[in-house]
Amino acid sequence: MPKKTYSIEYKQRAVDLVKVSGVKREQVCKDLGISMSALNKWTTQFGSSSSSGSEPLTASERDELNRLRRETLRLQQECDFLKKTANYFAKSPV
């Protein structure tokens, strides 16, 4: 299986999720589908120089981020269900 390559921007955003927004590393890894070792490496690589230069999220921004994450998860689950349903009907004789 070929090794996945990620853009610098993608890596920086993952690091920013941990450092700026305060999301736990485990959650970032789970949400992005990356390994903990990759995130640790990226944090070492990009941690000292934040490209965004932004301040930590406000409470309303953090609430919106959490709401959007929940909505994204729900939409992914619906999409998976629809794919499985379409696959089922594509295989069944009509």
MMTF fields as JSON, N, C-alpha, C and O atoms, coordinates in Angstrom:
{
  "mmtfVersion": "1.0.0",
  "mmtfProducer": "UNKNOWN",
  "numBonds": 375,
  "numAtoms": 376,
  "numGroups": 94,
  "numChains": 1,
  "numModels": 1,
  "chainsPerModel": [1],
  "groupsPerChain": [94],
  "chainIdList": ["A"],
  "bondAtomList": [4, 2, 8, 6, 12, 10, 16, 14, 20, 18, 24, 22, 28, 26, 32, 30, 36, 34, 40, 38, 44, 42, 48, 46, 52, 50, 56, 54, 60, 58, 64, 62, 68, 66, 72, 70, 76, 74, 80, 78, 84, 82, 88, 86, 92, 90, 96, 94, 100, 98, 104, 102, 108, 106, 112, 110, 116, 114, 120, 118, 124, 122, 128, 126, 132, 130, 136, 134, 140, 138, 144, 142, 148, 146, 152, 150, 156, 154, 160, 158, 164, 162, 168, 166, 172, 170, 176, 174, 180, 178, 184, 182, 188, 186, 192, 190, 196, 194, 200, 198, 204, 202, 208, 206, 212, 210, 216, 214, 220, 218, 224, 222, 228, 226, 232, 230, 236, 234, 240, 238, 244, 242, 248, 246, 252, 250, 256, 254, 260, 258, 264, 262, 268, 266, 272, 270, 276, 274, 280, 278, 284, 282, 288, 286, 292, 290, 296, 294, 300, 298, 304, 302, 308, 306, 312, 310, 316, 314, 320, 318, 324, 322, 328, 326, 332, 330, 336, 334, 340, 338, 344, 342, 348, 346, 352, 350, 356, 354, 360, 358, 364, 362, 368, 366, 372, 370],
  "bondOrderList": [1, 1, 1, 1, 1, 1, 1, 1, 1, 1, 1, 1, 1, 1, 1, 1, 1, 1, 1, 1, 1, 1, 1, 1, 1, 1, 1, 1, 1, 1, 1, 1, 1, 1, 1, 1, 1, 1, 1, 1, 1, 1, 1, 1, 1, 1, 1, 1, 1, 1, 1, 1, 1, 1, 1, 1, 1, 1, 1, 1, 1, 1, 1, 1, 1, 1, 1, 1, 1, 1, 1, 1, 1, 1, 1, 1, 1, 1, 1, 1, 1, 1, 1, 1, 1, 1, 1, 1, 1, 1, 1, 1, 1],
  "groupList": [{"groupName": "MET", "atomNameList": ["N", "CA", "C", "O"], "elementList": ["N", "C", "C", "O"], "formalChargeList": [0, 0, 0, 0], "bondAtomList": [1, 0, 2, 1, 3, 2], "bondOrderList": [1, 1, 2], "singleLetterCode": "M", "chemCompType": "L-PEPTIDE LINKING"}, {"groupName": "PRO", "atomNameList": ["N", "CA", "C", "O"], "elementList": ["N", "C", "C", "O"], "formalChargeList": [0, 0, 0, 0], "bondAtomList": [1, 0, 2, 1, 3, 2], "bondOrderList": [1, 1, 2], "singleLetterCode": "P", "chemCompType": "L-PEPTIDE LINKING"}, {"groupName": "LYS", "atomNameList": ["N", "CA", "C", "O"], "elementList": ["N", "C", "C", "O"], "formalChargeList": [0, 0, 0, 0], "bondAtomList": [1, 0, 2, 1, 3, 2], "bondOrderList": [1, 1, 2], "singleLetterCode": "K", "chemCompType": "L-PEPTIDE LINKING"}, {"groupName": "THR", "atomNameList": ["N", "CA", "C", "O"], "elementList": ["N", "C", "C", "O"], "formalChargeList": [0, 0, 0, 0], "bondAtomList": [1, 0, 2, 1, 3, 2], "bondOrderList": [1, 1, 2], "singleLetterCode": "T", "chemCompType": "L-PEPTIDE LINKING"}, {"groupName": "TYR", "atomNameList": ["N", "CA", "C", "O"], "elementList": ["N", "C", "C", "O"], "formalChargeList": [0, 0, 0, 0], "bondAtomList": [1, 0, 2, 1, 3, 2], "bondOrderList": [1, 1, 2], "singleLetterCode": "Y", "chemCompType": "L-PEPTIDE LINKING"}, {"groupName": "SER", "atomNameList": ["N", "CA", "C", "O"], "elementList": ["N", "C", "C", "O"], "formalChargeList": [0, 0, 0, 0], "bondAtomList": [1, 0, 2, 1, 3, 2], "bondOrderList": [1, 1, 2], "singleLetterCode": "S", "chemCompType": "L-PEPTIDE LINKING"}, {"groupName": "ILE", "atomNameList": ["N", "CA", "C", "O"], "elementList": ["N", "C", "C", "O"], "formalChargeList": [0, 0, 0, 0], "bondAtomList": [1, 0, 2, 1, 3, 2], "bondOrderList": [1, 1, 2], "singleLetterCode": "I", "chemCompType": "L-PEPTIDE LINKING"}, {"groupName": "GLU", "atomNameList": ["N", "CA", "C", "O"], "elementList": ["N", "C", "C", "O"], "formalChargeList": [0, 0, 0, 0], "bondAtomList": [1, 0, 2, 1, 3, 2], "bondOrderList": [1, 1, 2], "singleLetterCode": "E", "chemCompType": "L-PEPTIDE LINKING"}, {"groupName": "GLN", "atomNameList": ["N", "CA", "C", "O"], "elementList": ["N", "C", "C", "O"], "formalChargeList": [0, 0, 0, 0], "bondAtomList": [1, 0, 2, 1, 3, 2], "bondOrderList": [1, 1, 2], "singleLetterCode": "Q", "chemCompType": "L-PEPTIDE LINKING"}, {"groupName": "ARG", "atomNameList": ["N", "CA", "C", "O"], "elementList": ["N", "C", "C", "O"], "formalChargeList": [0, 0, 0, 0], "bondAtomList": [1, 0, 2, 1, 3, 2], "bondOrderList": [1, 1, 2], "singleLetterCode": "R", "chemCompType": "L-PEPTIDE LINKING"}, {"groupName": "ALA", "atomNameList": ["N", "CA", "C", "O"], "elementList": ["N", "C", "C", "O"], "formalChargeList": [0, 0, 0, 0], "bondAtomList": [1, 0, 2, 1, 3, 2], "bondOrderList": [1, 1, 2], "singleLetterCode": "A", "chemCompType": "L-PEPTIDE LINKING"}, {"groupName": "VAL", "atomNameList": ["N", "CA", "C", "O"], "elementList": ["N", "C", "C", "O"], "formalChargeList": [0, 0, 0, 0], "bondAtomList": [1, 0, 2, 1, 3, 2], "bondOrderList": [1, 1, 2], "singleLetterCode": "V", "chemCompType": "L-PEPTIDE LINKING"}, {"groupName": "ASP", "atomNameList": ["N", "CA", "C", "O"], "elementList": ["N", "C", "C", "O"], "formalChargeList": [0, 0, 0, 0], "bondAtomList": [1, 0, 2, 1, 3, 2], "bondOrderList": [1, 1, 2], "singleLetterCode": "D", "chemCompType": "L-PEPTIDE LINKING"}, {"groupName": "LEU", "atomNameList": ["N", "CA", "C", "O"], "elementList": ["N", "C", "C", "O"], "formalChargeList": [0, 0, 0, 0], "bondAtomList": [1, 0, 2, 1, 3, 2], "bondOrderList": [1, 1, 2], "singleLetterCode": "L", "chemCompType": "L-PEPTIDE LINKING"}, {"groupName": "GLY", "atomNameList": ["N", "CA", "C", "O"], "elementList": ["N", "C", "C", "O"], "formalChargeList": [0, 0, 0, 0], "bondAtomList": [1, 0, 2, 1, 3, 2], "bondOrderList": [1, 1, 2], "singleLetterCode": "G", "chemCompType": "PEPTIDE LINKING"}, {"groupName": "CYS", "atomNameList": ["N", "CA", "C", "O"], "elementList": ["N", "C", "C", "O"], "formalChargeList": [0, 0, 0, 0], "bondAtomList": [1, 0, 2, 1, 3, 2], "bondOrderList": [1, 1, 2], "singleLetterCode": "C", "chemCompType": "L-PEPTIDE LINKING"}, {"groupName": "ASN", "atomNameList": ["N", "CA", "C", "O"], "elementList": ["N", "C", "C", "O"], "formalChargeList": [0, 0, 0, 0], "bondAtomList": [1, 0, 2, 1, 3, 2], "bondOrderList": [1, 1, 2], "singleLetterCode": "N", "chemCompType": "L-PEPTIDE LINKING"}, {"groupName": "TRP", "atomNameList": ["N", "CA", "C", "O"], "elementList": ["N", "C", "C", "O"], "formalChargeList": [0, 0, 0, 0], "bondAtomList": [1, 0, 2, 1, 3, 2], "bondOrderList": [1, 1, 2], "singleLetterCode": "W", "chemCompType": "L-PEPTIDE LINKING"}, {"groupName": "PHE", "atomNameList": ["N", "CA", "C", "O"], "elementList": ["N", "C", "C", "O"], "formalChargeList": [0, 0, 0, 0], "bondAtomList": [1, 0, 2, 1, 3, 2], "bondOrderList": [1, 1, 2], "singleLetterCode": "F", "chemCompType": "L-PEPTIDE LINKING"}],
  "groupTypeList": [0, 1, 2, 2, 3, 4, 5, 6, 7, 4, 2, 8, 9, 10, 11, 12, 13, 11, 2, 11, 5, 14, 11, 2, 9, 7, 8, 11, 15, 2, 12, 13, 14, 6, 5, 0, 5, 10, 13, 16, 2, 17, 3, 3, 8, 18, 14, 5, 5, 5, 5, 5, 14, 5, 7, 1, 13, 3, 10, 5, 7, 9, 12, 7, 13, 16, 9, 13, 9, 9, 7, 3, 13, 9, 13, 8, 8, 7, 15, 12, 18, 13, 2, 2, 3, 10, 16, 4, 18, 10, 2, 5, 1, 11],
  "groupIdList": [1, 2, 3, 4, 5, 6, 7, 8, 9, 10, 11, 12, 13, 14, 15, 16, 17, 18, 19, 20, 21, 22, 23, 24, 25, 26, 27, 28, 29, 30, 31, 32, 33, 34, 35, 36, 37, 38, 39, 40, 41, 42, 43, 44, 45, 46, 47, 48, 49, 50, 51, 52, 53, 54, 55, 56, 57, 58, 59, 60, 61, 62, 63, 64, 65, 66, 67, 68, 69, 70, 71, 72, 73, 74, 75, 76, 77, 78, 79, 80, 81, 82, 83, 84, 85, 86, 87, 88, 89, 90, 91, 92, 93, 94],
  "secStructList": [7, 7, 7, 7, 7, 7, 7, 2, 2, 2, 2, 2, 2, 2, 2, 2, 2, 2, 2, 6, 1, 7, 7, 7, 2, 2, 2, 2, 2, 2, 2, 2, 6, 7, 7, 2, 2, 2, 2, 2, 2, 2, 2, 2, 2, 2, 1, 1, 1, 7, 1, 1, 7, 7, 7, 7, 7, 7, 2, 2, 2, 2, 2, 2, 2, 2, 2, 2, 2, 2, 2, 2, 2, 2, 2, 2, 2, 2, 2, 2, 2, 2, 2, 2, 2, 2, 2, 2, 2, 2, 2, 1, 7, 7],
  "xCoordList": [0.846, 0.0, 0.895, 1.767, 0.698, 1.556, 1.322, 0.218, 2.391, 2.326, 1.561, 1.788, 0.648, -0.115, 0.778, 1.592, 0.619, 1.335, 0.308, -0.741, 0.631, -0.266, 0.417, 1.637, -0.392, 0.154, 0.601, 0.178, 1.451, 1.931, 0.766, 0.722, -0.182, -1.342, -2.174, -2.648, -2.348, -3.116, -2.447, -3.105, -1.124, -0.377, -0.489, -0.687, -0.36, -0.436, -1.808, -1.915, -2.85, -4.206, -4.411, -5.067, -3.853, -3.955, -3.266, -3.796, -2.089, -1.36, -2.138, -2.211, -2.717, -3.503, -4.719, -5.109, -5.321, -6.46, -6.053, -6.816, -4.846, -4.371, -3.937, -4.337, -3.131, -2.514, -3.453, -3.47, -4.223, -5.038, -6.422, -6.879, -7.088, -8.469, -8.573, -9.637, -7.484, -7.503, -8.148, -8.478, -8.335, -8.907, -7.857, -6.675, -8.271, -7.337, -6.71, -7.344, -5.463, -4.72, -5.44, -5.518, -5.96, -6.641, -7.837, -8.085, -8.567, -9.742, -9.335, -9.98, -8.268, -7.788, -7.376, -7.72, -6.645, -6.217, -7.419, -7.434, -8.41, -9.608, -10.375, -10.793, -10.556, -11.317, -10.634, -11.296, -9.305, -8.574, -8.09, -7.632, -8.189, -7.747, -6.236, -5.726, -5.527, -4.071, -3.579, -4.325, -2.311, -1.754, -1.258, -0.981, -1.154, -0.653, 0.797, 1.204, 1.575, 2.984, 3.124, 4.021, 2.239, 2.275, 1.948, 2.62, 0.927, 0.548, 1.661, 1.937, 2.295, 3.401, 4.553, 5.158, 4.845, 5.914, 5.576, 6.429, 4.333, 3.905, 3.923, 4.27, 3.551, 3.56, 4.98, 5.208, 5.922, 7.321, 7.784, 8.503, 7.364, 7.781, 7.162, 7.856, 5.875, 5.157, 4.742, 4.2, 4.982, 4.472, 5.008, 4.268, 6.272, 6.862, 6.495, 6.495, 6.18, 5.846, 4.434, 4.203, 3.498, 2.102, 1.867, 2.108, 1.398, 1.184, -0.026, -0.082, -0.985, -2.197, -1.97, -2.543, -1.146, -0.891, -2.139, -2.191, -3.135, -4.404, -4.393, -3.541, -5.348, -5.52, -6.389, -7.044, -6.402, -7.268, -8.733, -9.153, -9.479, -10.877, -11.685, -11.422, -12.671, -13.592, -14.591, -14.633, -15.379, -16.365, -17.38, -17.753, -17.834, -18.82, -18.195, -18.855, -16.928, -16.256, -16.056, -16.216, -15.705, -15.523, -16.852, -16.89, -17.947, -19.272, -19.642, -20.152, -19.386, -19.691, -18.838, -19.33, -17.573, -16.687, -17.204, -17.235, -17.607, -18.156, -19.449, -19.671, -20.304, -21.553, -21.257, -21.899, -20.306, -19.959, -19.334, -19.559, -18.556, -17.981, -19.085, -19.069, -20.047, -21.167, -21.955, -22.333, -22.202, -22.948, -22.182, -22.777, -20.882, -20.055, -20.114, -20.241, -20.023, -20.11, -21.455, -21.52, -22.531, -23.873, -23.979, -24.52, -23.467, -23.534, -22.695, -23.085, -21.55, -20.729, -21.459, -21.412, -22.135, -22.888, -24.041, -24.299, -24.738, -25.826, -25.291, -25.905, -24.17, -23.563, -23.18, -23.426, -22.577, -22.216, -23.457, -23.446, -24.524, -25.769, -26.326, -26.753, -26.319, -26.836, -25.984, -26.516, -24.681, -23.808, -24.122, -24.201, -24.301, -24.622, -25.981, -26.147, -26.939, -28.273, -28.215, -28.804, -27.519, -27.397, -26.687, -27.061, -25.685, -24.968, -25.889, -25.857, -26.695, -27.634, -28.613, -28.821, -29.207, -30.182, -29.538, -30.185, -28.289, -27.584, -27.308, -27.243, -27.145, -26.849, -28.098, -28.043, -29.21, -30.411, -31.074, -31.122, -31.59, -32.292, -33.624, -34.318, -33.951, -35.184, -36.276, -37.391],
  "yCoordList": [-1.171, 0.0, 1.24, 1.365, 2.151, 3.322, 4.255, 4.356, 4.927, 5.856, 7.105, 7.644, 7.567, 8.774, 9.985, 10.043, 10.948, 12.206, 13.305, 13.344, 14.184, 15.272, 16.598, 16.727, 17.572, 18.889, 19.578, 19.218, 20.558, 21.326, 22.024, 22.105, 22.531, 23.21, 22.259, 22.634, 21.033, 20.031, 19.739, 19.677, 19.56, 19.282, 20.45, 20.249, 21.67, 22.855, 22.987, 23.346, 22.697, 22.772, 21.745, 22.029, 20.551, 19.524, 19.989, 19.814, 20.579, 21.092, 22.229, 22.31, 23.104, 24.217, 23.731, 24.355, 22.626, 22.075, 21.738, 21.95, 21.212, 20.835, 22.068, 22.249, 22.905, 24.015, 25.202, 25.799, 25.55, 26.758, 26.476, 27.174, 25.464, 25.231, 24.375, 24.307, 23.722, 22.947, 21.582, 20.969, 21.092, 19.761, 18.728, 18.906, 17.66, 16.626, 15.938, 15.775, 15.543, 14.89, 13.642, 13.409, 12.852, 11.62, 11.915, 11.204, 12.973, 13.342, 13.836, 13.505, 14.627, 15.119, 13.934, 13.883, 12.991, 11.806, 11.024, 10.587, 10.851, 10.105, 10.848, 10.247, 12.164, 12.95, 13.004, 12.956, 13.104, 13.252, 11.923, 11.87, 10.86, 9.563, 9.471, 8.878, 10.063, 10.017, 9.335, 9.177, 8.931, 8.267, 9.296, 10.446, 8.854, 9.734, 10.109, 11.244, 9.165, 9.468, 10.537, 11.377, 10.503, 11.529, 12.897, 13.883, 12.957, 14.229, 14.752, 15.952, 13.863, 14.277, 14.834, 15.843, 14.181, 14.643, 16.015, 16.901, 16.184, 17.467, 18.562, 19.706, 18.214, 19.194, 19.675, 20.865, 18.762, 19.14, 20.009, 20.992, 19.632, 20.338, 21.732, 22.689, 21.861, 23.116, 23.819, 24.923, 23.213, 23.742, 25.095, 25.91, 25.36, 26.607, 27.798, 28.934, 27.55, 28.667, 28.498, 27.783, 29.149, 29.068, 30.012, 31.214, 29.477, 30.3, 31.212, 32.289, 30.781, 31.579, 32.811, 33.868, 32.682, 33.795, 34.246, 35.366, 33.387, 33.765, 33.464, 32.736, 34.037, 33.816, 32.574, 32.126, 32.019, 30.866, 31.195, 32.351, 30.164, 30.353, 30.888, 30.57, 31.706, 32.189, 31.075, 30.065, 31.261, 30.241, 30.022, 28.881, 31.093, 30.93, 30.227, 29.425, 30.526, 29.857, 28.378, 27.53, 28.076, 26.677, 25.924, 24.773, 26.572, 25.952, 25.673, 24.599, 26.638, 26.443, 25.33, 24.523, 25.285, 24.221, 22.853, 21.918, 22.733, 21.468, 21.1, 19.939, 22.107, 21.859, 21.385, 20.451, 22.004, 21.619, 20.224, 19.475, 19.884, 18.527, 17.478, 16.445, 17.762, 16.824, 16.688, 15.583, 17.81, 17.781, 17.017, 16.261, 17.211, 16.488, 14.992, 14.205, 14.596, 13.18, 12.603, 11.512, 13.34, 12.873, 12.719, 11.726, 13.693, 13.628, 12.479, 11.841, 12.212, 11.077, 9.77, 8.861, 9.671, 8.458, 8.271, 7.153, 9.36, 9.272, 8.856, 8.044, 9.404, 9.068, 7.583, 6.903, 7.085, 5.673, 4.79, 3.776, 5.18, 4.418, 4.387, 3.339, 5.539, 5.594, 4.769, 4.148, 4.757, 3.932, 2.455, 1.7, 2.043, 0.649, 0.273, -0.815, 1.172, 0.918, 0.802, -0.114, 1.712, 1.658, 0.375, -0.239, -0.02, -1.253, -2.46, -3.371, -2.469, -3.569, -3.688, -4.78, -2.575, -2.622, -2.901, -3.445, -2.54, -2.807, -4.309, -4.826, -5.012, -6.435, -7.323, -8.453, -6.812, -7.646, -7.743, -6.764, -8.948, -9.103, -8.357, -8.336, -7.766, -6.978, -7.775, -7.278],
  "zCoordList": [0.0, 0.0, 0.0, 0.861, -0.943, -1.008, 0.177, 0.713, 0.559, 1.681, 1.26, 0.176, 2.128, 1.838, 2.016, 2.938, 1.129, 1.277, 1.504, 0.861, 2.422, 2.776, 2.453, 2.551, 2.068, 1.755, 3.045, 4.144, 2.881, 4.027, 4.718, 5.946, 3.921, 4.489, 5.348, 6.42, 4.872, 5.602, 6.948, 7.987, 6.902, 8.127, 9.103, 10.301, 8.586, 9.432, 10.081, 11.253, 9.321, 9.879, 10.981, 11.983, 10.798, 11.832, 13.107, 14.204, 12.963, 14.121, 14.776, 16.002, 13.959, 14.496, 15.276, 16.263, 14.846, 15.585, 17.016, 17.958, 17.162, 18.489, 19.27, 20.42, 18.66, 19.389, 19.584, 20.66, 18.574, 18.639, 19.2, 20.104, 18.675, 19.096, 20.345, 20.96, 20.728, 21.966, 21.844, 22.859, 20.635, 20.445, 20.84, 20.546, 21.496, 21.926, 20.716, 19.673, 20.88, 19.791, 19.284, 18.077, 20.204, 19.82, 18.912, 17.939, 19.249, 18.46, 17.074, 16.079, 17.009, 15.714, 14.839, 13.659, 15.415, 14.655, 14.14, 12.989, 14.982, 14.601, 13.502, 12.513, 13.687, 12.718, 11.355, 10.318, 11.364, 10.101, 9.526, 8.385, 10.305, 9.825, 9.682, 8.732, 10.635, 10.62, 11.885, 12.851, 11.868, 13.043, 14.045, 13.704, 15.283, 16.332, 16.051, 16.298, 15.536, 15.262, 14.179, 14.245, 13.185, 12.139, 12.73, 12.428, 13.564, 14.176, 15.084, 15.102, 15.829, 16.689, 15.855, 16.216, 14.758, 13.867, 13.291, 13.239, 12.861, 12.293, 13.35, 13.057, 14.579, 15.659, 15.919, 16.134, 15.9, 16.072, 14.903, 15.085, 13.724, 12.517, 12.417, 12.073, 12.711, 12.496, 13.782, 13.73, 14.911, 16.172, 16.567, 17.118, 16.302, 16.773, 15.911, 16.387, 14.638, 13.745, 13.226, 12.25, 13.871, 13.46, 12.293, 12.406, 11.176, 9.991, 10.15, 9.555, 10.949, 11.083, 11.945, 11.683, 12.961, 13.849, 14.591, 15.098, 14.656, 15.269, 16.758, 17.267, 17.421, 18.847, 19.041, 18.099, 20.246, 20.508, 20.204, 20.247, 19.902, 19.549, 20.722, 21.882, 20.392, 21.412, 21.71, 21.007, 22.735, 23.117, 22.004, 21.731, 21.355, 20.283, 19.071, 18.411, 18.779, 17.663, 17.962, 17.083, 19.207, 19.592, 19.524, 19.088, 19.957, 19.868, 18.421, 18.101, 17.549, 16.132, 15.536, 14.747, 15.909, 15.423, 15.857, 15.056, 17.108, 17.601, 16.876, 16.533, 16.645, 15.926, 14.509, 14.027, 13.842, 12.477, 12.422, 11.472, 13.437, 13.49, 13.64, 12.972, 14.53, 14.702, 13.408, 13.02, 12.741, 11.488, 10.41, 9.642, 10.353, 9.388, 9.647, 8.71, 10.898, 11.255, 10.836, 10.27, 11.115, 10.747, 9.228, 8.74, 8.489, 7.024, 6.473, 5.495, 7.092, 6.671, 6.919, 6.091, 8.057, 8.369, 7.388, 6.941, 7.05, 6.078, 4.709, 4.017, 4.332, 3.044, 3.003, 2.007, 4.089, 4.163, 4.053, 3.354, 4.746, 4.69, 3.265, 2.782, 2.6, 1.236, 0.275, -0.646, 0.479, -0.361, -0.169, -1.138, 1.087, 1.373, 0.781, 0.231, 0.897, 0.357, -1.163, -1.737, -1.809, -3.264, -3.696, -4.695, -2.957, -3.274, -3.125, -3.952, -2.092, -1.858, -3.032, -3.56, -3.433, -4.509, -5.859, -6.754, -6.01, -7.28, -7.415, -8.53, -6.287, -6.323, -6.369, -6.855, -5.865, -5.791, -7.166, -7.911, -7.497, -8.787, -8.753, -7.736, -9.854, -9.937, -10.586, -10.744]
}
